[in-house]
Amino acid sequence: MRGFIYILTFCLLGCCFPKKVHSQTDLELAEFYYNEGSFEQAKLYLVEIYKKNKTNAIYQMYYKSLLAMEDLEAAEKLIKAKIRRTHKNSQANVYVDLGSLYVTFAMNEEARSAFDKALDLLQPGRSQAVRLANAFIKLDELDLAYATYKKAQDLGTTNFHYEFANLQGMRRDFEGMVESFLELLHTKPNYLPTVQNSLNRNLRLQSEPDNGELVRLGLLRAAKKYPEDNVYPEMLVWHFTQIKDFASAFIHARAIDLRLGGIGLGVMELGNTSAANKDLQTAVDCFSYIADKGEDTPYFYIARNEILQIRFIDLTSQIPLNIEEIELLEEDYASTIMELGVKTETAILLKDQSHILAFFLDRGEEAIQVMEKALAIVGLNERIAAACKLELGDIYVFENLVWDASLLFSQVILDFKDDPVGHEAKYRNARISYFTGDFAWAQTQLDALKASTSKLISNDAIELSLLITDNFNLDTIFEPMEMYARADLLVMQKKNVAATLTLDTILSTWPGHALEDEILIVKGDLAMLDDDIESAIQFYSEVTELHFDDITGDDALFKLAEIYDYKLNDAEKAESLYEKIIFEYSGSLHVIAARKRFRTMNEAEIIEQ
């Protein structure tokens, strides 16, 4: 009896199992043919599958197969049958399918009638409206999508500001888009980053001033309408920052900070952004506002330092240098330090003051004393201490105390192994070995730096390593390289006349030496320091013409590009030089910068046209 039951069970399973496998195979085959674009073969399976399985996924596959086959009659029959089976409250989206079918066959009146029916059937509720509007958007029926949301509002569903804004952006109704986004911020201020990204993406505020004006006016109206909302003044700061009107951004950032009794964080950030964009006056205004809050604000010392540092960067980048102004700046550093005291918070001020004393005012001994005072501060942050040691080391090199400098750099290396600060110290130590003619040891240290995580240090190490490899390792005469290294040191010590004499001696004593291209580059750099643009162009051009295949070929080309770009305002010439770097020196360290500037110049040309 038990055996009979087993046999009967097996037979029953055997009868049922193949049907299940067959059913699954039909669906898999239908999906296969559908995905392959073989819609006629897919239809053969879908006809039978749909009789038993009327899910939306099967319906969509069946409908789209009929549409692809241009079988109007069958597709229309399929959709109308689905409408009859669907509850009236859920029929709206099916009528969109019917309208889409009629559009495909250019039956415009029928399509309009179907779309109107879909709108008539719209039921109250957010999800209903969003689903129907998205169905219209997929068909690029943007006006109908807009009408959907308007009707949903009439039915009592509200807060479609985000949907309206995106839809109006698609319809190119930018004024309406701005208004909707700003209304959204009234109810959901946490949407601020999303709104900012959407406005920037759709309006291109930096290149389309008319769109920027739309945003400004909209923000002013919203701020007047909702005077208690802080989000609109924040948006005004953002807007003016986008169009690089930092002075106007400061007015609103300061107003927000005063209104909220803030600590000045937003104004500090704006100051940094202004400085990065070369609006130094606004940056100074921002940091002065913070400094005026007094020592109780957490950004007081940073702000005081930034005010001086902005002047420092501005003055030291001018050609020719205005020594009288630099002297006044150093006096301001001294008086500020006297006012605030020598402590951990003012260590950076001491570092910057010493740099001015040593490298611009030729007061090296005084600079060393200032740095020693900074390093003697009790409780000095270890990273600030490392920065001070690096600065003092450079001053030692400037004063020809190279071994004292090496000792300081070695201390930083030990304290900051596998850290960018330690890599910087190691590079400076390698440079000392190079200055003193110990090229083999310099090369050993530079090789260890080539894999540095700090891109800047890595590039510097690569350049110095290539210089040594190209001009020392393959040369049996050491003296030219030793003289060139001494000239490099003289340049760092700002003894430019002595450096030029040394370089000229190499050229006259060893004409045609492999160092000739490097010497021309340095002479071009020195000419730039004297604001002798014509001579600089001559030196760099000689490198690009006679030594284009040497390691300095791309360096000279990039320097020429920057001269024509920023000094002579010859955009056409600069653009051609950037382009040459990109395509003829693809392995150059300057490719990224050249490509970025080339792209910016091209975008500017398109906007002008």
Phi and psi in degrees as a GROMACS rama.xvg file:
@    title "Ramachandran Plot"
@    xaxis  label "Phi"
@    yaxis  label "Psi"
@TYPE xy
-62.4456  -39.9616  ARG-2
-63.8387  -36.2835  GLY-3
-63.4623  -40.4649  PHE-4
-62.2931  -42.7008  ILE-5
-59.992  -44.0179  TYR-6
-65.1142  -44.4799  ILE-7
-61.449  -42.7516  LEU-8
-60.3612  -45.7028  THR-9
-59.5914  -43.3068  PHE-10
-64.4046  -42.7633  CYS-11
-61.8096  -44.7581  LEU-12
-62.679  -37.745  LEU-13
-64.6269  -32.31  GLY-14
-73.9008  -37.7127  CYS-15
-81.4405  -40.2194  CYS-16
-59.2292  -46.629  PHE-17
-60.3741  -35.0358  PRO-18
-62.7592  -41.4624  LYS-19
-64.685  -44.0168  LYS-20
-62.6483  -41.1262  VAL-21
-63.3945  -41.4653  HIS-22
-61.8147  -46.6228  SER-23
-63.1501  -38.9131  GLN-24
-65.6796  -39.6975  THR-25
-59.6188  -45.2663  ASP-26
-65.4224  -41.8365  LEU-27
-63.9823  -39.7118  GLU-28
-67.1659  -39.9536  LEU-29
-61.364  -45.2143  ALA-30
-64.3596  -38.5329  GLU-31
-61.8515  -51.4749  PHE-32
-65.4337  -37.4082  TYR-33
-62.6405  -46.4801  TYR-34
-67.9329  -27.3573  ASN-35
-80.885  -11.1809  GLU-36
86.8027  9.92166  GLY-37
-91.9336  77.5711  SER-38
-72.0803  -32.013  PHE-39
-64.3519  -43.234  GLU-40
-66.2972  -39.2194  GLN-41
-61.9156  -39.5333  ALA-42
-61.4317  -38.2129  LYS-43
-55.2279  -38.0109  LEU-44
-83.2565  -38.9064  TYR-45
-66.2779  -31.9063  LEU-46
-55.3936  -47.075  VAL-47
-77.0222  -38.4941  GLU-48
-63.1386  -40.5875  ILE-49
-69.1981  -26.386  TYR-50
-62.1495  -31.5177  LYS-51
-104.678  -22.0908  LYS-52
-133.27  95.9866  ASN-53
-100.848  39.0325  LYS-54
-70.3406  161.189  THR-55
-63.4277  -34.83  ASN-56
-63.1294  -43.9515  ALA-57
-68.0406  -40.9931  ILE-58
-58.683  -47.7717  TYR-59
-62.3306  -40.4551  GLN-60
-65.0853  -42.7551  MET-61
-65.4022  -48.1299  TYR-62
-60.8116  -45.5995  TYR-63
-69.9608  -29.6848  LYS-64
-66.8371  -43.5841  SER-65
-64.4684  -38.3876  LEU-66
-64.0184  -43.6208  LEU-67
-65.1203  -30.4426  ALA-68
-83.1472  -4.34992  MET-69
59.5541  37.4033  GLU-70
-95.2509  82.2752  ASP-71
-59.6901  -46.3284  LEU-72
-61.7958  -47.6754  GLU-73
-67.0839  -41.5204  ALA-74
-64.8819  -42.8158  ALA-75
-62.9719  -41.5978  GLU-76
-62.4038  -41.536  LYS-77
-62.0608  -47.2304  LEU-78
-66.9344  -44.2406  ILE-79
-64.8116  -34.4189  LYS-80
-65.6687  -38.9304  ALA-81
-66.6361  -37.1506  LYS-82
-61.0555  -42.8904  ILE-83
-65.0113  -32.497  ARG-84
-82.5464  -16.2913  ARG-85
-92.626  139.127  THR-86
-61.4585  145.38  HIS-87
-54.5217  -35.9619  LYS-88
-68.799  -13.6427  ASN-89
-119.078  12.614  SER-90
-81.9922  -14.5945  GLN-91
-55.6494  -48.1139  ALA-92
-68.7446  -28.6098  ASN-93
-69.3028  -35.7714  VAL-94
-65.7904  -28.947  TYR-95
-64.498  -39.8568  VAL-96
-60.2772  -41.8574  ASP-97
-64.8113  -43.3464  LEU-98
-62.5669  -40.5094  GLY-99
-61.5501  -39.4142  SER-100
-61.2572  -46.2668  LEU-101
-65.7636  -36.4157  TYR-102
-60.5584  -40.5319  VAL-103
-60.01  -34.999  THR-104
-101.938  20.5177  PHE-105
57.865  30.8709  ALA-106
-96.5417  74.5612  MET-107
-66.7516  -39.5746  ASN-108
-64.6198  -43.5666  GLU-109
-64.2306  -38.8375  GLU-110
-63.0161  -44.5007  ALA-111
-63.3444  -38.5297  ARG-112
-64.3442  -40.5343  SER-113
-66.8883  -42.1275  ALA-114
-65.6241  -40.4057  PHE-115
-62.9622  -38.4595  ASP-116
-63.1792  -39.2632  LYS-117
-60.4695  -42.9518  ALA-118
-65.6521  -40.0413  LEU-119
-61.9634  -33.0662  ASP-120
-86.5493  -2.7205  LEU-121
-58.0113  129.794  LEU-122
-100.974  157.127  GLN-123
-61.1112  151.012  PRO-124
124.848  142.171  GLY-125
-65.1802  -47.8173  ARG-126
-62.1313  -37.0995  SER-127
-61.934  -45.6843  GLN-128
-66.5534  -45.4697  ALA-129
-63.3795  -42.1295  VAL-130
-63.1656  -45.4587  ARG-131
-68.1293  -41.9839  LEU-132
-62.181  -41.8578  ALA-133
-64.1867  -35.0462  ASN-134
-63.4541  -40.9746  ALA-135
-68.1494  -39.0311  PHE-136
-62.276  -39.4524  ILE-137
-61.1059  -28.3628  LYS-138
-91.2895  4.20537  LEU-139
63.8426  26.199  ASP-140
-94.196  71.9753  GLU-141
-70.6802  -34.9104  LEU-142
-65.3234  -36.4864  ASP-143
-69.1889  -35.993  LEU-144
-63.2878  -42.5252  ALA-145
-62.0355  -43.8813  TYR-146
-62.5037  -32.5019  ALA-147
-61.5897  -47.6431  THR-148
-67.8609  -36.4669  TYR-149
-64.2944  -41.5884  LYS-150
-67.619  -38.1418  LYS-151
-59.3712  -38.4262  ALA-152
-65.2847  -41.1217  GLN-153
-63.0415  -28.967  ASP-154
-83.1698  -2.10357  LEU-155
106.233  0.206328  GLY-156
-93.1253  128.053  THR-157
-120.926  -171.086  THR-158
61.9554  50.6209  ASN-159
-101.37  24.7552  PHE-160
-59.6148  -43.9804  HIS-161
-64.2225  -46.0607  TYR-162
-64.3475  -43.7767  GLU-163
-59.3607  -43.318  PHE-164
-61.9322  -48.824  ALA-165
-63.8742  -40.0854  ASN-166
-66.0646  -41.1921  LEU-167
-67.6465  -30.9801  GLN-168
-63.4536  -42.0619  GLY-169
-64.1392  -33.7395  MET-170
-83.6727  1.30384  ARG-171
66.2557  20.4045  ARG-172
-91.3576  78.2394  ASP-173
-69.2326  -33.4702  PHE-174
-64.3572  -43.8604  GLU-175
-65.132  -37.3598  GLY-176
-61.8515  -46.7856  MET-177
-60.8904  -46.0357  VAL-178
-60.0433  -43.3465  GLU-179
-66.4576  -42.3882  SER-180
-62.4915  -40.261  PHE-181
-70.5516  -33.8849  LEU-182
-65.754  -38.0297  GLU-183
-58.6018  -41.0207  LEU-184
-66.152  -25.22  LEU-185
-64.9146  -40.7411  HIS-186
-91.5385  -27.61  THR-187
-135.429  74.7163  LYS-188
-62.5171  -19.4629  PRO-189
-69.5445  -8.89005  ASN-190
-81.6669  6.65999  TYR-191
-52.3224  -52.4785  LEU-192
-60.1793  -38.9337  PRO-193
-63.1076  -44.1526  THR-194
-64.0374  -43.5592  VAL-195
-60.5763  -45.5502  GLN-196
-63.2743  -41.4239  ASN-197
-65.855  -43.0588  SER-198
-64.3038  -42.4584  LEU-199
-64.2844  -42.2332  ASN-200
-67.2783  -41.85  ARG-201
-83.7746  -33.45  ASN-202
-102.324  -15.3571  LEU-203
48.7771  61.8049  ARG-204
-59.374  -32.0589  LEU-205
-73.128  -25.4023  GLN-206
-112.788  -9.3666  SER-207
-121.415  86.9287  GLU-208
-59.9369  -32.1766  PRO-209
-63.7739  -38.9872  ASP-210
-67.0406  -36.5356  ASN-211
-61.9754  -36.9932  GLY-212
-67.3207  -35.4817  GLU-213
-58.6867  -44.4937  LEU-214
-65.3849  -44.8719  VAL-215
-60.3204  -48.5585  ARG-216
-64.721  -39.7496  LEU-217
-63.2116  -40.0716  GLY-218
-66.7703  -40.1103  LEU-219
-64.4315  -39.9567  LEU-220
-65.6479  -42.1064  ARG-221
-66.4611  -39.6968  ALA-222
-64.1009  -35.0815  ALA-223
-72.8907  -36.8  LYS-224
-71.3215  -38.4785  LYS-225
-124.076  71.6202  TYR-226
-63.187  -19.441  PRO-227
-85.9701  -11.19  GLU-228
-81.5803  125.311  ASP-229
-81.4232  -15.4984  ASN-230
-66.2551  -29.3469  VAL-231
-74.7366  -42.5175  TYR-232
-59.9283  -36.6421  PRO-233
-62.3705  -40.4081  GLU-234
-66.5311  -34.47  MET-235
-64.6753  -41.235  LEU-236
-59.6556  -46.1503  VAL-237
-61.3273  -45.3219  TRP-238
-59.4112  -49.3321  HIS-239
-67.1499  -29.1302  PHE-240
-67.8073  -40.0007  THR-241
-61.2851  -39.1953  GLN-242
-92.9208  9.06854  ILE-243
62.4731  30.5945  LYS-244
-97.8348  75.854  ASP-245
-70.8038  -28.8463  PHE-246
-63.4608  -43.4236  ALA-247
-68.0445  -37.7031  SER-248
-60.6501  -38.3428  ALA-249
-63.096  -41.2182  PHE-250
-55.852  -45.1221  ILE-251
-77.4117  -36.4368  HIS-252
-63.1648  -41.8404  ALA-253
-65.1465  -41.2642  ARG-254
-61.7168  -41.6155  ALA-255
-62.6979  -45.5161  ILE-256
-63.4401  -41.6186  ASP-257
-66.6515  -40.6846  LEU-258
-65.4942  -38.6271  ARG-259
-92.3376  -3.93451  LEU-260
62.3673  41.6641  GLY-261
-78.0889  177.775  GLY-262
-98.9009  4.86687  ILE-263
90.819  13.2091  GLY-264
-59.8648  -47.7536  LEU-265
-61.5353  -37.9572  GLY-266
-69.2549  -38.0108  VAL-267
-60.5645  -46.0234  MET-268
-62.0293  -40.301  GLU-269
-65.0114  -38.3976  LEU-270
-60.4319  -43.316  GLY-271
-65.0885  -41.1811  ASN-272
-64.8363  -41.5604  THR-273
-62.5238  -43.3212  SER-274
-63.7338  -41.4354  ALA-275
-63.754  -27.9661  ALA-276
-97.6622  14.9507  ASN-277
69.8017  13.4542  LYS-278
-89.7364  79.1873  ASP-279
-70.4489  -33.5457  LEU-280
-64.2006  -45.2735  GLN-281
-65.3442  -38.4553  THR-282
-59.1241  -44.8582  ALA-283
-62.6599  -40.6265  VAL-284
-60.2193  -42.7483  ASP-285
-62.3276  -50.6478  CYS-286
-69.7875  -31.2928  PHE-287
-66.2014  -39.1054  SER-288
-60.1575  -43.0545  TYR-289
-65.517  -45.8732  ILE-290
-61.7574  -34.5816  ALA-291
-69.0416  -14.0482  ASP-292
-69.976  -19.8913  LYS-293
98.3209  173.529  GLY-294
-67.7869  -14.2707  GLU-295
-72.3261  -22.7282  ASP-296
-76.261  139.66  THR-297
-65.5967  -16.5328  PRO-298
-103.7  12.1854  TYR-299
-58.3969  -54.0767  PHE-300
-68.2464  -37.1767  TYR-301
-62.1096  -43.7753  ILE-302
-63.0337  -44.2311  ALA-303
-61.2468  -40.2775  ARG-304
-66.9411  -42.1008  ASN-305
-63.596  -37.3286  GLU-306
-58.7417  -45.5666  ILE-307
-71.5926  -38.5096  LEU-308
-67.3765  -33.711  GLN-309
-61.8875  -44.9846  ILE-310
-63.325  -38.8275  ARG-311
-60.997  -49.0859  PHE-312
-63.5085  -40.9284  ILE-313
-64.4088  -48.7554  ASP-314
-69.0836  -41.4641  LEU-315
-76.7476  -11.5482  THR-316
-95.4323  -4.13727  SER-317
-77.4248  144.699  GLN-318
-129.595  122.29  ILE-319
-75.4174  165.514  PRO-320
-70.0193  143.027  LEU-321
-99.8242  91.5332  ASN-322
-62.8782  -35.7175  ILE-323
-62.3215  -42.6756  GLU-324
-66.9291  -36.9312  GLU-325
-66.1725  -37.6806  ILE-326
-63.2382  -41.4353  GLU-327
-63.4986  -37.495  LEU-328
-64.1633  -42.8496  LEU-329
-62.3211  -37.7914  GLU-330
-63.644  -37.3447  GLU-331
-67.1475  -38.4567  ASP-332
-58.939  -47.7297  TYR-333
-61.6572  -44.6473  ALA-334
-68.771  -35.0682  SER-335
-65.4475  -43.5187  THR-336
-65.1242  -38.5835  ILE-337
-64.4288  -39.0187  MET-338
-68.0981  -44.2253  GLU-339
-89.5991  -23.0671  LEU-340
94.7893  159.538  GLY-341
-89.4219  107.925  VAL-342
-155.521  178.665  LYS-343
-56.6072  -36.8484  THR-344
-69.8452  -19.4978  GLU-345
-109.204  8.93656  THR-346
-60.578  -38.3659  ALA-347
-65.9025  -35.8401  ILE-348
-60.7116  -42.0091  LEU-349
-63.6147  -40.9404  LEU-350
-61.2858  -46.3894  LYS-351
-67.4505  -37.8106  ASP-352
-61.8735  -43.7333  GLN-353
-63.8525  -35.5596  SER-354
-62.7475  -43.913  HIS-355
-62.6792  -45.5016  ILE-356
-58.6313  -45.823  LEU-357
-76.8992  -51.8528  ALA-358
-91.477  -11.3692  PHE-359
-125.407  -25.5531  PHE-360
-113.269  3.16487  LEU-361
56.3613  41.9449  ASP-362
-121.335  61.1738  ARG-363
-61.338  -44.4862  GLY-364
-62.7786  -41.4632  GLU-365
-64.291  -38.1997  GLU-366
-62.4946  -41.8414  ALA-367
-62.1817  -41.2486  ILE-368
-63.4379  -40.1408  GLN-369
-63.0312  -42.5683  VAL-370
-69.546  -37.2793  MET-371
-63.6706  -36.2429  GLU-372
-64.0271  -40.6214  LYS-373
-64.9417  -43.5405  ALA-374
-70.6506  -16.3018  LEU-375
-86.6715  -2.83811  ALA-376
-65.0694  129.78  ILE-377
-73.3663  134.022  VAL-378
78.0197  18.2308  GLY-379
-64.0041  130.969  LEU-380
-54.5803  136.362  ASN-381
-62.8699  -33.0997  GLU-382
-74.255  -37.8516  ARG-383
-66.3291  -37.9496  ILE-384
-61.0119  -41.8305  ALA-385
-63.4882  -41.425  ALA-386
-62.2384  -39.2183  ALA-387
-66.8836  -38.1846  CYS-388
-66.2035  -40.0416  LYS-389
-63.0868  -41.4227  LEU-390
-64.0636  -46.1393  GLU-391
-63.2868  -37.8672  LEU-392
-60.4906  -42.6338  GLY-393
-64.832  -37.1303  ASP-394
-65.4894  -39.9778  ILE-395
-58.8346  -44.5699  TYR-396
-61.1492  -43.3232  VAL-397
-59.1687  -35.5287  PHE-398
-90.42  8.35719  GLU-399
71.6357  22.1493  ASN-400
-100.872  64.4514  LEU-401
-67.2055  -33.8085  VAL-402
-74.7713  -33.3323  TRP-403
-62.9772  -38.3773  ASP-404
-64.5204  -44.0934  ALA-405
-61.0629  -38.4134  SER-406
-62.1299  -43.6013  LEU-407
-65.1853  -44.1361  LEU-408
-61.6947  -38.5379  PHE-409
-63.8808  -36.866  SER-410
-61.7521  -42.965  GLN-411
-66.1791  -38.5267  VAL-412
-60.0861  -44.132  ILE-413
-66.2349  -37.5175  LEU-414
-77.5128  -23.8154  ASP-415
-132.358  58.3871  PHE-416
-65.3591  143.507  LYS-417
53.9696  37.2233  ASP-418
-134.165  145.393  ASP-419
-52.8668  -33.8135  PRO-420
-64.3923  -42.8405  VAL-421
-65.5332  -36.6208  GLY-422
-63.8716  -40.2552  HIS-423
-61.054  -44.6799  GLU-424
-63.8697  -39.9464  ALA-425
-65.1545  -39.696  LYS-426
-62.5325  -43.7445  TYR-427
-66.473  -33.2103  ARG-428
-67.5695  -41.0373  ASN-429
-62.1372  -37.1952  ALA-430
-65.4276  -35.6431  ARG-431
-63.1658  -44.2549  ILE-432
-59.3828  -38.8622  SER-433
-65.8846  -45.3237  TYR-434
-58.6115  -37.2673  PHE-435
-89.8422  4.83093  THR-436
88.2119  4.87087  GLY-437
-90.0549  73.5015  ASP-438
-69.8061  -35.0373  PHE-439
-63.589  -44.2326  ALA-440
-69.4462  -36.614  TRP-441
-60.2303  -43.1133  ALA-442
-62.4666  -40.0042  GLN-443
-60.5891  -45.0771  THR-444
-67.7953  -36.7874  GLN-445
-69.0634  -36.5621  LEU-446
-60.0109  -36.9351  ASP-447
-69.5197  -21.1551  ALA-448
-90.5876  -15.3341  LEU-449
-62.0162  -26.059  LYS-450
-95.0143  16.5144  ALA-451
-60.1863  143.237  SER-452
-72.9423  -17.502  THR-453
-85.9141  110.203  SER-454
-58.513  -42.0294  LYS-455
-62.5913  -48.8837  LEU-456
-63.8623  -40.819  ILE-457
-60.0239  -44.3998  SER-458
-64.1703  -43.3744  ASN-459
-60.1443  -42.5951  ASP-460
-64.0151  -40.8611  ALA-461
-63.4851  -43.8983  ILE-462
-62.431  -46.0152  GLU-463
-67.9569  -37.4045  LEU-464
-63.6527  -42.7105  SER-465
-63.9461  -38.6314  LEU-466
-58.7773  -47.7427  LEU-467
-66.1619  -45.8707  ILE-468
-61.5865  -42.5566  THR-469
-74.4462  -26.6792  ASP-470
-123.379  -3.56859  ASN-471
-122.633  -50.775  PHE-472
-63.4293  -27.8622  ASN-473
-101.095  7.9223  LEU-474
-115.236  136.623  ASP-475
-90.3365  -11.883  THR-476
-103.032  115.534  ILE-477
-84.772  -25.0989  PHE-478
-60.1594  -43.0003  GLU-479
-58.4321  -41.6605  PRO-480
-67.421  -39.1305  MET-481
-63.8823  -40.3791  GLU-482
-66.7517  -39.3776  MET-483
-64.16  -41.6988  TYR-484
-62.8568  -39.1768  ALA-485
-64.8518  -39.2078  ARG-486
-62.8747  -39.9377  ALA-487
-59.4254  -42.0751  ASP-488
-65.2466  -40.6384  LEU-489
-63.0746  -35.967  LEU-490
-64.119  -44.2019  VAL-491
-62.4556  -34.6272  MET-492
-82.7338  6.5344  GLN-493
60.5668  29.0876  LYS-494
-98.6831  68.2217  LYS-495
-67.8144  -35.1896  ASN-496
-64.3199  -46.162  VAL-497
-64.0272  -38.2709  ALA-498
-63.4519  -43.2462  ALA-499
-63.7088  -41.8331  THR-500
-61.0654  -40.2586  LEU-501
-65.4604  -43.2806  THR-502
-65.6259  -41.3733  LEU-503
-64.1781  -34.1391  ASP-504
-63.0057  -40.9581  THR-505
-62.2336  -44.3281  ILE-506
-64.3797  -39.1447  LEU-507
-78.6443  -32.3486  SER-508
-81.8089  -38.4106  THR-509
-125.521  69.6767  TRP-510
-59.8906  139.418  PRO-511
77.8593  9.99306  GLY-512
-65.2112  154.483  HIS-513
-59.8768  -20.3032  ALA-514
-79.3234  -2.96217  LEU-515
-57.3056  -42.6033  GLU-516
-66.8687  -39.878  ASP-517
-62.9775  -39.0777  GLU-518
-64.2963  -42.2645  ILE-519
-62.5458  -38.551  LEU-520
-62.166  -47.8075  ILE-521
-62.7472  -40.9408  VAL-522
-65.5387  -34.6228  LYS-523
-65.0305  -41.7493  GLY-524
-62.6401  -41.5638  ASP-525
-66.5791  -36.4965  LEU-526
-64.2412  -37.7535  ALA-527
-63.4592  -38.6027  MET-528
-62.6947  -29.5299  LEU-529
-90.6001  5.45773  ASP-530
62.2741  28.6499  ASP-531
-95.0473  78.192  ASP-532
-62.7239  -40.6406  ILE-533
-60.6216  -46.389  GLU-534
-65.8328  -39.1965  SER-535
-60.7457  -45.1603  ALA-536
-60.1443  -40.0559  ILE-537
-62.1539  -46.3539  GLN-538
-65.4721  -47.1298  PHE-539
-65.8873  -38.4728  TYR-540
-64.3939  -37.2874  SER-541
-61.7765  -36.6668  GLU-542
-67.0145  -45.6734  VAL-543
-66.7903  -27.0439  THR-544
-87.5854  -40.0561  GLU-545
-102.672  -21.1196  LEU-546
-129.963  33.8015  HIS-547
-62.4634  -23.2624  PHE-548
-97.3286  7.29472  ASP-549
-93.1379  174.624  ASP-550
-68.2382  -15.0897  ILE-551
-97.9389  -1.74806  THR-552
-58.1024  -46.4941  GLY-553
-71.2756  -32.4234  ASP-554
-61.6985  -47.7674  ASP-555
-63.5109  -40.6807  ALA-556
-63.2527  -42.1085  LEU-557
-67.2034  -39.9791  PHE-558
-63.7384  -40.3812  LYS-559
-63.165  -43.5129  LEU-560
-58.2914  -43.2996  ALA-561
-67.8565  -34.7838  GLU-562
-63.0776  -49.7877  ILE-563
-66.4209  -31.1053  TYR-564
-73.9233  -55.5068  ASP-565
-99.9847  -26.1961  TYR-566
-94.7442  -44.0757  LYS-567
-102.422  -6.51755  LEU-568
53.3248  36.2486  ASN-569
-99.1915  85.0319  ASP-570
-62.4579  -39.294  ALA-571
-63.186  -45.8852  GLU-572
-65.9355  -44.9943  LYS-573
-60.1085  -43.6746  ALA-574
-61.9514  -40.155  GLU-575
-66.2314  -34.7213  SER-576
-72.2634  -40.9835  LEU-577
-60.3234  -42.3405  TYR-578
-63.3852  -37.9812  GLU-579
-64.4408  -40.4295  LYS-580
-60.7347  -45.535  ILE-581
-61.2236  -43.179  ILE-582
-95.8237  -26.3524  PHE-583
-104.334  -14.3371  GLU-584
-131.458  59.3564  TYR-585
-62.0385  -22.8694  SER-586
-92.8087  4.66956  GLY-587
-70.5691  149.095  SER-588
-69.304  -13.7518  LEU-589
-93.334  -2.59973  HIS-590
-60.6907  -44.066  VAL-591
-62.2159  -47.6052  ILE-592
-64.6956  -40.4714  ALA-593
-64.842  -42.7839  ALA-594
-64.5222  -41.417  ARG-595
-62.4281  -45.9506  LYS-596
-69.491  -38.5415  ARG-597
-61.7016  -42.6458  PHE-598
-64.7739  -41.9605  ARG-599
-62.5349  -42.8546  THR-600
-65.9237  -38.41  MET-601
-65.7459  -41.2603  ASN-602
-63.1665  -38.9337  GLU-603
-63.5227  -38.5272  ALA-604
-65.2734  -40.9022  GLU-605
-63.8691  -42.5026  ILE-606
-62.8959  -42.1736  ILE-607
-63.5671  -34.0187  GLU-608
